[in-house]
Amino acid sequence: MNTNGTQDRSPPKSEQIYEYLRRAIVRLDLRPGVPVQEKDIAERFKVSRTPVREALQRLVEEGLVDILPHSGTWVSRISFPVAEEGFVLRRALEVESVRKAADLVTEHDSQMLADSIARMRVILAENRFEDYLEEDDAFHAMIARISGYPRIWKFITLAKVHLDRMRQLSAPVPGHLADVTEQHAAIAQALQRGNALQAELAMRIHLDNSFAVMAAMHAANESLFRDDVSPRGTRPKSV
């Protein structure tokens, strides 16, 4: 308990370690293929190796870490087929979400979306690419909340983890995030008008165009990817 007599609600150490490592891997602060040292992480968080191993096991289940017995632990290389699958799942869920949101959006919601886009413009002007991607996620999470299906974003977040690492690679592509910002504005405008069909089309255009740029990162950064090229090619067909 803390000094106020209430129970300490801070997350368990294994959860803290998991969140720390997951964020570092997704943001490419820990690059694909680099070793992960249990000892160093345990010392950083002042814990035994048990919570470190618990966190690493969760990352293994997400395909973000590879553990080879008697050999070591490494950040996994990006799987393009898994990223592509995450894109397909994300697109299906977000199209449904934005269509529903168009019927439920309020003036307050529209202002919140506009504020998010304004923050994106500032972040973009300052070349803070990592912060931009987090604001991007916040924008899409808002749409899920507006739709009345907030858990959709949780499922998307789990499905798109390899996709997110490709997003980090594509962020510095000249003009890409500027285009993304305008696509977000088109989605927000369609929602403000309550036009479900236009919102759905704007979302499809945004997600398809973004994935096309991300897919190009595969050929340009082969050493960061697993040797498991999708049999369907680099860009899925529209559905």
Secondary structure as UniProt FT lines:
FT   TURN            3..4
FT   HELIX           13..26
FT   TURN            27..28
FT   TURN            32..33
FT   HELIX           38..45
FT   HELIX           49..61
FT   TURN            62..63
FT   STRAND          65..68
FT   TURN            69..71
FT   STRAND          72..75
FT   HELIX           80..104
FT   HELIX           107..125
FT   TURN            126..127
FT   HELIX           129..147
FT   HELIX           151..159
FT   HELIX           161..170
FT   TURN            171..172
FT   TURN            174..175
FT   HELIX           176..192
FT   TURN            193..194
FT   HELIX           196..220
FT   HELIX           222..224
FT   TURN            231..232
//
